[in-house]
């Protein structure tokens, strides 16, 4: 027996459908049901790899190497489980499959149409996911809003699946309730209009989760019930909370799990007590911070006009929050534009207990990142470089310690005299053919950690079930790498290759010997960090920042 829960939203994107989906999946797991979650995005891209992070947010990478929407990261964090490419669907994937099926005569000469073949392909993918994962409940988040024209076929797929599976499909609508400052009350009209659009597609919401600054009151709940055609007991409030990890309990305390069980007539299950206890312990840590430190993240993907957008580095931010909670620290992260450092200098970096340069692409803002790393190295400030941040650390060391004036990455300067970071050989062919999407080094790859290094100490001290020394498996997303021709010169000057690929061809991590904490990794540890098992590298970095705070 399989059940389906769809999560759709209205009025604006970025409303919290992903957290709602992840929370519902987690709560049902805790209640004893086996679930899985899928993100369905309506754009025509085959994956999220080629999209601008400022526009779309961070690209998440699965263990099997698919570049996906950031909501897959939410699902993994809440479910504490690796997901695969089956958990992600785009309209582009769906249309491509339909066209390939037509070319292969799989429709046996039928006229291939938007309806029925596209919704049919969507629902076939949902069934395949359920079959492969053996999930009792498949929870599907539809990206964008119900008013988007590109969502029509996904909504049609819901309508057809609901019709064909009586009593086994339900729809959760995440509705926006704004709080205009000049009025001082939550307004329900946006919710009414988005539900009206949903109804016009032939889909009736079974539950409504309201997103707002404040908790919804009984008056607003009654109005939504009348005009959106749902019972008051099927309306749940999800106001802004201190942490997204508090959302599951907030929804559970309102009875959302019981309503889902009643509406789908789910079979009885025993509560997963182990998961319940672990999560309660973690959630308590989100409310009991005692210490304070300041971490600066230097990047270029969070400025959009006059606004600062954190979604470009969402996994990094969430991993820091998990690490802060683990150490009993009040989360305090400052976002610093690398271009601002280029203009104003490194004085903006003073007072931080740790500095981070995360992932990035291209030449814009590079010099500001290199200045940041030089500041951290010279002033003994704990430093963590992630992917591009490791490459920039190599360049900084080459220029200012080894005297390689103008050393660079061939991505930034193809004609550099000292290409200490260069393109991976197989990537040259892809770029020559303009094959950009899905061709970079992606997914989980092994790295052999060198004993006695700070990296080894981090994995050893903060050991969890995801890693087993000396070889750890981490997720990658890059075209360029450390140029091993220069490794000997680096090592003589005090830079250590603290992790290498098992075939000895790739440098996967570097660090400095005589520094409190100066580590760069070519991979993305933030992709594998979970609330119940924060990543060891981040935990070790925060520990070093705490020591920096004490000695300051």
N, C-alpha and C positions, 0 to 999 in steps of 0.2 A: 504494500500500500504506500503510495507516495502522495505528498501534499505540496502545494506551491503557494508561496506568499510573495506578492509583488509589492514593491515600495516605489511609489511615484510621487512627484512633487509639483508644485505650482508656483507661478509668478516669477520667482528668481531661482537661478542655479546657486550652488554653494550653500544651500539652506540647511543641510544636515541629513540628507537622505542616507549618505554613506554611514554615518554614525548610527542612525536609526536602524539600518539594515544590519550592521555589525552587532548592535546591542540586542536586537531581536534574535539573531542567530545564537549569540552567546547565552541569552536567557533560556532559550529552548534547549541548548546543550546542557545547561545547568539543571534543567528540569528533566533530563534523562533521554532526550531525543537526539538522533544523529542528524546534523544539518550540514549544508554547504551553502555558499553564497556566490552569486554571479553578478557582475556589473555589465549591463548592456548599454553601450553608448551609441547615439544615433548618427554620429558623423561617419563619413565615407572612408576615413583613414583605415588601413588594415590593423594598425596598432597605434600606440601613443608616442612612439619613438621619435617622430619627426616634428612634433608639435612644440611650439614655443612655450616654455614653462611659465613665463609671465602671463600668457593668455590662458593656458589650460591647467597650470599647476604642475607639480612634480610628476615625473615619470617614474613609476614603480616597476621593478624587474622581478619576475617570478624565478623560482629555482630552475625551471626548465627553459628559461631564457626568453620569455615574452615581455615586451615593453608594454605596460598597461597603465590604465588610469590609477591615480593615487588611492582610490577607494579600495582596491585590492589589498593595499597595505593596511588599511583599517581592518578589513576582514581577517587578515593574518594575525594582526595584533590581538584582536578580541577572541578569535578562535584558537590562538596559540598553535597554529598549524600552517604548514606550507601549502599554498594553493598552486594551481597549474594554469596553463593556457586555456583549459576548458572552462575556467571560472571567469573568462573575459570574452565579451562579444561586441563587435562593432557592426554597424549597418554595412560598412565596406566588406567585412568578412562574409556577411550573410548574402549580399548581392553577388559577390564573387563566387560563392558556392552555388548559388542558383544558376548563374551563367555557365559555370563549369559543368553542372549537372545537365543543363540543356545541350551543351556541346557534346556530351557523352551519351546523349539519347536516353538519359535516365527517366525523363518524363514521357518517353514512348510516343513522341510526336505531338504531344499536347501543346496548345498555345500557352506559353509561359507568361503569367500575369503577376502584378503586384499582390493581388488577392486572388488566389489562395496560396500561391507558391512561396512568397516571401514570409508571411506569418507561419506557414507550415515549416519552413526551414528554421525559423527562430525557435519554435517549440520542439523540433527535433533535437536541437542543440541542448535545450533544457533537459530533455529526456536522457540524452547521452551523458550529460553531467551527473544526473541522478543515478544512472546505471553504473557509471564508472566509480563513483564515490560511495555507492550504496547508501546514499542519504535518504532518510525518511522524509525530510522537509527540505525543499530547494527554495532558497530565498533570493529573489531577483530584484535588483535595483535598476530602474530605468533612468538613465542620465537625462539631464536637461529638465524641461518642464512639460506638462501636459498640453500646453498651448503651442509647443514647437511643431511646425508642420512635419519635420523629419521624424517625429515620434509617433505619427499616426499608425505606422505599420506595427510598431511594438505594442501599442494599445489594442490594435486589432488582434494581435497574437494573444493578448491577455483575454480579450472577449471570447475568442474561439476556444481557448484552453479551459476557461471557466465554464463554457457551455458544454464542453465534452467531458468534463470531470466534475459533475454535480457534487457540491459540498466539500470538494477537496482543494479548491482554489480561493484565496482571499486577497483583497487589495488593501494596502495601507497607504493612505494619502498624507504626505507631509505638507502642511499648509502654513503659510506665512501670515502672522498677525503683527503688523507694524505698530509702533507706539510713537505717533507724532508728538514732538515736544510741546507744540502749541495747543494740543488737545488733552494730553495727559491720560489717555485711555487706549487700550488695545482695540484696533479696528478689525472687524471680521470680513469686510467686503472683499479683500483679496482672496480669502479662503473660499468665500461663496462663489466668486468668479472662477477660480481654478477648479472647483468641484463641478461647476456648471459645464466647463469645457470637458472634464472627464466624463460626465454623464452623456454629453453629446457624442462621445466616441463609443457609447454603448457599455461603458464600464461604471459600475456603482461601487464606491469605496465601502469597505466593511468597517474599517477603523480610520480615525483621523488623529494624527499626531500634530499638535500645534507648536510651531517654532516662534518664539517671541523673547523679548528681553525679560519679561516677568511671567510668573505663573498665571495661567488663564483662570478667570473667576467664573462663578456659576452663571452669571448673567450672560457672559460671552459664550459659554458652553451651551446654554439654552438656545441662543440665537443661531449658533452653528448647527445645532441639532435640527431646528425647524427648517432652515434654508438649505441645508446640505443633505437632508434626508437620511440622517443617521441617529441612532439612539444616543442619549447623553452619556450613558455608560461606555460608549464606544469612542469617546473623545478623550484623548490623553494629552497632558501638558508636557512640553519639553522646553523649558525656559533656558536662558544662558546660565551655565553652571561654571564653577571654578575649574573643573577638569572634565574632558569628554569621557573619562573613565568613570565618572559618577552617573552617567546617563543610564546605564542598565538598571542600577538600583532605583533610580528615580522613576523609571517607567514601571519597574516591577512592583514598587510600593503602591502604584495606582491600580494594579491588577491586570496589566496588559497580558501577562502570560495566561491567566485564567480565561480571559476573553478569547484569546486565540484558540485555546484548547476547546472551549465550548463551541465556538463558531465552526471549527474544523472537525469537531467530534473526535479529537485525537485519543488514541488508546492511552491508558494509564501507564505511567513510568515512575521509577524511583529517582529521587533527586540525586544528582551527582555530588555527594557530600565533600569529596576531596576538592573538586573544582570550586565549590561554594566557599570552602574555608580559605583556599588560596586567594581567591578574588577578594574576599572580605578583608583579608590581611593587607593586600595591595591597596585596596580602596581606602583603607584607614590611613595608609602612608601618604595619600594625596592630601590629607587634611591635618597632618601633624608635623609640618616642617619646623625645624628648630634653628638651622644654621643659614648663613647667607654668603654667597659668592657671586661674582659677576663674570659672565662668559660673553665674549664678543665673537660674533659670526660675521666674517668679512666675505661678501659675495657681490653679485651684480644682478641677480634675477628677482629682487623683491621690490624694485622701484617701478611703479607704473604711473607716470604723470606725477601728480602731487601726493600719491598714495604709496603706502608700504604694504606689500603682499607677502605673507609668510608661506603661502602654499607652495612656492617654488622650492622650498627646502623643508617640506612637511615632515618627512621621515626623520631628518636630522633633528628637528625641533621636538618631535614626539620621543625620540630616543633620549634626548637630553632630559625631558620631563621625567621619563621612567628612571633615569639615572639619578636625578635630583631626589625623587621620592625614595629611592633605594637608600641613599645616603642621609636622608632626613634634612634635605636642603630646600629652601624656598626657591622655586624656579625663577631665574633672573637672567634672561638672555637679551642681549642688545644686538640689533641688526645694523651693520655698518657697510655702507657702499664703498667698494674698492676704488671707485672713481672719485669719491670724496677724499680718500687718502692721497690719491694722486694730486689733487688740487691743494689740500690743506696740510698734508704731511701726517706723520705718525703721532702727533700730540693727541689725536682723538682716540688713540689706543691706550693711553695712560689710565691706570686704575683698574684694569681688568685682571682677573685672577687666572684667566686662560683664554687663548685665542684659537679660532677654528677657521680654516679656509675649506669650504665644501666643494662639491662638484661644479663644473662649468665648462663652457666651450668657447673657442674663438679668442681673439686678441683683446677685445674691449675689457678694460679694467685689470689687465694682467699686471701692470707695473705696481698698482696699488696693493695687489696680493703679495707680490714679491717684497715690497717695503714692509708689509705686515709681518711676513715670515722673518725678515732680517731683524725687525724689532723684537720679536719673540725669542729669536736665537741669542741675540746680544744681551738682552735683559733677563734671560733665564725665566721667561714666562712660559708655562706649559702650553704646548702647541700640538694641535691635531690636524693633519691634512687628509682630506678625503678625496680620493681619485685625482682630480685636477689639482687639489691642494697638496698632494704628494709630489706631483710633477713640478709644481711651482717651488716647493721646498728644495728639490734637486737643482733647479735652475738658480735659486738664490745662493745655495752652497757653492755651486760652480763659479758663479760670478765673484762672490765676496770672500770666499775662503781659498778656492783653488786658483783665483786670478784669471779665470776664463772670461774676459771682457766680452759682453754681447752674447754669452751662452743663452740658449733658448730652446723652445720646442719648435719642431718644423711645422707644427700646426699654426704657430704664431708668426714665425719667420722662417720660411722655407730655405732661405739663403744663409742662415746663421753659420758662423765659423765653427761653433761648438754645439752640434745637435745632441745635447745630453738627453733630450726626450725626442724620440722619433716615431714615425708611424710603423705599425706592425706590418710585416712584409705582405701578408695576404690582403691587407686593407688597401694597399696601393691599387690593386686590380679593381676592387669594388668602386673606389673613388673615380678611377679612370672611366668606368662604365656608368658613373653617376648612380650607383646602387647604394643609396643612403639608408633606406629603411630596413631594419632588421638584420644588418650585415656586420655590425660591430661585435666585439667580444661581449657576449651576454650570458647571464645566468650563473649557476653555481660552478666554480672551478676550485680545484684543490691548491693549497699553498702549504709548503713545508716551513714551519716556524723554527727559527734557530734558537737552540737552548741557551739560556743565560741572558737573553735580550729582555728589554722592557716589554716587548710584545709577548714573549713567552710567559713572563711573570703575570701579565694581565690575564691571559687565557687560563693560566694555572690557578691564580688566586680566585678569580670570579668564574670558576668552572660551572658550566651548565650542560644539559643533555644535548645541546646542539653541536658541541665541539669536542674533539678528542685529539690531544696532542700526540705526535708532533705535526700531523697533517690536518689542517682545518679546511672546511669547504665554505667559501664566501662568494657573494654575488658580485658580478662585474658588469660594467657598461662603459667601454672605452675603445678608442682606435689607436691611441698612442701609448708608448711605454718608455721605461728607462732604457737608455742605450747602454748595453752591457760593455761596450768597448771602453767606456770610461770608468767602469766599476773599480778597477784596481786603484786608480788615482783618488777616488772618493774614499775608499776604505783606508788608505794610508793617512788621510787627513782627518779621520774620525767619524765618518759616516758609515753606518753598518747596514748591509742588506739583511734585514731581520726576518724576512720571509721570501722564499723563492718557489717557483713552480717545481713540481717533482721532476720534470725533465731538465731542470737547471737552465732553461732558456729565458725565463722572465723573472724580473725582480718585482715581487708583490708587495713589499713593504720596506721602508727605510726608517732609521732612527739615528740620533746622535748619542755618542758615548757619554760625554761630559755635559749633560743637561738634565734638569729635574724630570722633564717629560717632553720629548720632541719626537713625535711619531707620525709618519705618513704612510697611508695604505692605498694601494692602487684600486682596491675593491671598495664596496659600499657596506660596511658593517651595519649601518642604520637599517638596511633592508631586512636584517634577520633579528633585530631587537624586538622583544615582546614585553608587555607589562609584567608578566610573571617570570621573565628571564631576560633582563636588560643585557645589552651586549657588553662583554668584558672590556673591550677597548675603551668604550665611553665611561664605564665605571672606574677604570684605572686613571683615565684623564681627569675625571672629576675629583678623584682622590688626590691627585697631584695638585689640582687647583686649590683644594682645601689646605694642603700643606703650604702652598704659596701664600694663602691668606694668613695662615698662622705666623709665617716668618716675616711677613711684610711689616 
